[in-house]
Amino acid sequence: MTLTACCCVTIQALSRHDANPWLRFRRGCAFGAVAFAVAVVGGCQARTEEQRVEAARAGYRVQLQTFTLKQQPLTVEPSTATAGSADDKDEPTPVRTDVLLDVFVSTESEDTLTGLTVDFEHVDAARQLKEHRLLWLDTSAVAKGSSVQLTVSVENVDYQEGDAFGVEVRSPVPPGERAAYREFAASPAP
């Protein structure tokens, strides 16, 4: 029985026109006690660990400030068939591109997390999604009301001129996808 139903029953019981006012008082007290017990039990239910983590995640904000490209030439073993050919000099050297993201992280949650999984998106110049990844941020230094700048490395990105990046805290995370978010597994059970 919900609190609303208990209150309605209590009001109905008190509004009866019994000849005995003492009986009306006792009946009202009994229904009031039941309503109070339901409210206390319903309001004091312990949150599960997943609910605690989800509530804490909802208080976090992330904002991408800047990104820096870090390119390194890949060492490619020359094949024996084309070793020393003139075409090797005309081909560009393949490079591996990593991206360093400067991200501000803040929280308004009293219950902070030691780490936070954020969704990273890489879009092309036409703003079509090229890639989606989950990134783990160490948020142990982030306290309620503070903002901390973190540098996150995203390796092996297919960057082209005009591409853009974004980060966000996804909340709520659907229960079926929580296994991919480390804070749901990293939190100790109550």
C-alpha positions as CSV (number, residue, x, y, z in Angstrom):
1,M,0.0,0.0,0.0
2,T,1.5,3.4,-1.0
3,L,1.7,6.4,1.3
4,T,-1.0,8.1,-0.7
5,A,-3.4,5.2,-0.4
6,C,-2.7,5.1,3.4
7,C,-3.5,8.8,3.7
8,C,-6.7,8.4,1.8
9,V,-7.8,5.5,3.9
10,T,-6.9,7.5,7.1
11,I,-9.0,10.5,5.8
12,Q,-11.9,8.2,5.0
13,A,-11.7,6.6,8.4
14,L,-11.7,10.0,10.1
15,S,-14.5,11.3,8.1
16,R,-16.9,8.5,9.1
17,H,-19.7,9.6,11.4
18,D,-19.4,7.1,14.1
19,A,-21.4,7.7,17.2
20,N,-18.4,7.0,19.4
21,P,-15.7,9.7,19.0
22,W,-13.2,7.6,20.9
23,L,-13.6,4.8,18.3
24,R,-13.0,7.4,15.5
25,F,-9.8,8.6,17.3
26,R,-8.5,5.1,17.7
27,R,-9.2,4.1,14.1
28,G,-7.5,7.3,12.9
29,C,-4.4,6.6,15.1
30,A,-4.2,3.1,13.7
31,F,-4.4,4.2,10.1
32,G,-2.0,7.1,10.8
33,A,0.6,4.6,12.3
34,V,0.3,2.4,9.2
35,A,0.8,5.4,7.0
36,F,3.8,6.5,9.0
37,A,5.3,3.0,8.9
38,V,4.9,2.8,5.2
39,A,6.5,6.2,4.7
40,V,9.5,5.3,6.9
41,V,10.1,1.9,5.3
42,G,9.7,3.3,1.8
43,G,11.9,6.3,2.5
44,C,14.7,4.3,4.2
45,Q,15.3,1.7,1.6
46,A,19.0,1.3,1.0
47,R,20.2,2.3,-2.4
48,T,22.1,-0.4,-4.4
49,E,25.7,0.2,-5.3
50,E,24.7,0.8,-8.9
51,Q,22.1,3.4,-7.9
52,R,24.8,5.1,-5.8
53,V,27.3,5.2,-8.7
54,E,24.6,6.4,-11.1
55,A,23.6,9.2,-8.7
56,A,27.2,10.3,-8.3
57,R,27.8,10.2,-12.1
58,A,24.9,12.5,-12.6
59,G,26.7,15.2,-10.7
60,Y,29.8,15.2,-12.8
61,R,30.4,17.6,-15.8
62,V,33.2,17.3,-18.3
63,Q,34.2,20.0,-20.8
64,L,36.7,19.6,-23.6
65,Q,39.0,22.6,-23.6
66,T,41.6,21.9,-26.3
67,F,43.2,19.0,-28.1
68,T,46.7,18.5,-29.4
69,L,47.7,16.1,-32.2
70,K,50.7,14.0,-31.6
71,Q,52.0,12.3,-34.8
72,Q,54.7,9.7,-34.9
73,P,56.1,8.1,-38.1
74,L,55.4,4.4,-38.2
75,T,58.3,2.2,-39.0
76,V,57.3,0.0,-41.9
77,E,59.4,-3.0,-42.9
78,P,60.2,-2.7,-46.6
79,S,59.1,-5.7,-48.5
80,T,61.7,-7.6,-50.4
81,A,59.9,-7.2,-53.7
82,T,59.8,-3.4,-53.6
83,A,62.9,-2.7,-51.6
84,G,64.9,0.1,-53.1
85,S,62.4,1.0,-55.8
86,A,61.9,4.6,-56.9
87,D,58.3,4.5,-55.8
88,D,59.2,4.2,-52.1
89,K,60.5,7.8,-52.1
90,D,57.2,9.2,-53.5
91,E,54.9,7.6,-51.0
92,P,54.2,9.5,-47.8
93,T,55.5,7.9,-44.6
94,P,52.6,6.5,-42.7
95,V,52.0,8.1,-39.3
96,R,50.3,7.2,-36.1
97,T,48.1,10.0,-34.7
98,D,47.4,10.3,-31.0
99,V,45.2,13.0,-29.6
100,L,45.9,14.7,-26.2
101,L,42.6,16.1,-24.8
102,D,42.6,18.8,-22.1
103,V,39.4,18.2,-20.2
104,F,37.9,20.1,-17.3
105,V,36.1,17.8,-14.8
106,S,33.8,19.1,-12.0
107,T,31.2,17.6,-9.7
108,E,28.3,18.8,-7.6
109,S,27.9,15.3,-6.1
110,E,28.6,14.8,-2.4
111,D,29.5,11.2,-3.2
112,T,32.6,11.4,-5.4
113,L,34.1,8.7,-7.5
114,T,37.8,7.8,-7.9
115,G,37.4,7.4,-11.6
116,L,34.8,8.3,-14.3
117,T,34.1,6.7,-17.7
118,V,33.3,9.4,-20.3
119,D,32.0,8.9,-23.8
120,F,34.5,10.2,-26.5
121,E,33.2,11.0,-30.0
122,H,35.3,11.7,-33.1
123,V,33.3,13.3,-35.9
124,D,34.4,14.3,-39.4
125,A,34.2,17.8,-41.1
126,A,30.5,17.1,-42.0
127,R,29.9,16.2,-38.3
128,Q,29.3,12.5,-39.1
129,L,30.4,10.1,-36.4
130,K,33.7,8.5,-37.2
131,E,34.4,6.8,-33.9
132,H,33.1,6.4,-30.4
133,R,35.2,5.2,-27.4
134,L,34.9,5.1,-23.7
135,L,37.7,6.8,-21.8
136,W,38.6,6.4,-18.1
137,L,39.4,9.5,-16.2
138,D,41.1,9.5,-12.8
139,T,38.8,11.8,-10.8
140,S,40.3,11.1,-7.3
141,A,41.4,14.8,-7.1
142,V,37.9,16.2,-8.0
143,A,35.9,17.3,-4.9
144,K,32.5,18.8,-4.8
145,G,32.5,22.3,-6.2
146,S,36.0,22.1,-7.6
147,S,37.1,21.8,-11.2
148,V,40.3,19.9,-12.3
149,Q,42.0,19.9,-15.7
150,L,43.0,16.5,-16.8
151,T,45.0,15.5,-19.9
152,V,43.8,12.3,-21.6
153,S,45.6,10.5,-24.4
154,V,43.5,8.9,-27.1
155,E,45.7,6.6,-29.2
156,N,45.7,5.8,-32.9
157,V,43.0,8.2,-34.2
158,D,42.3,8.6,-37.9
159,Y,42.4,12.4,-37.9
160,Q,41.7,14.5,-41.0
161,E,41.7,18.3,-41.3
162,G,38.3,19.6,-40.0
163,D,37.6,16.7,-37.7
164,A,36.3,17.5,-34.2
165,F,36.1,15.7,-30.8
166,G,33.7,15.7,-27.9
167,V,33.4,14.2,-24.4
168,E,30.4,13.8,-22.2
169,V,29.2,12.1,-19.1
170,R,26.4,9.8,-20.1
171,S,23.7,9.7,-17.5
172,P,21.8,7.5,-17.0
173,V,23.8,4.6,-18.3
174,P,21.4,1.8,-19.3
175,P,21.8,-1.3,-17.0
176,G,22.7,-3.5,-19.9
177,E,25.7,-1.3,-20.8
178,R,27.1,-0.7,-17.2
179,A,29.6,-3.5,-17.5
180,A,31.6,-1.3,-19.9
181,Y,31.8,1.6,-17.4
182,R,34.6,0.9,-14.9
183,E,33.1,2.8,-12.0
184,F,30.2,0.4,-11.7
185,A,32.6,-2.5,-11.3
186,A,35.3,-0.6,-9.3
187,S,33.0,0.4,-6.5
188,P,33.0,-1.9,-3.5
189,A,29.8,-3.4,-2.5
190,P,28.1,-1.8,0.6
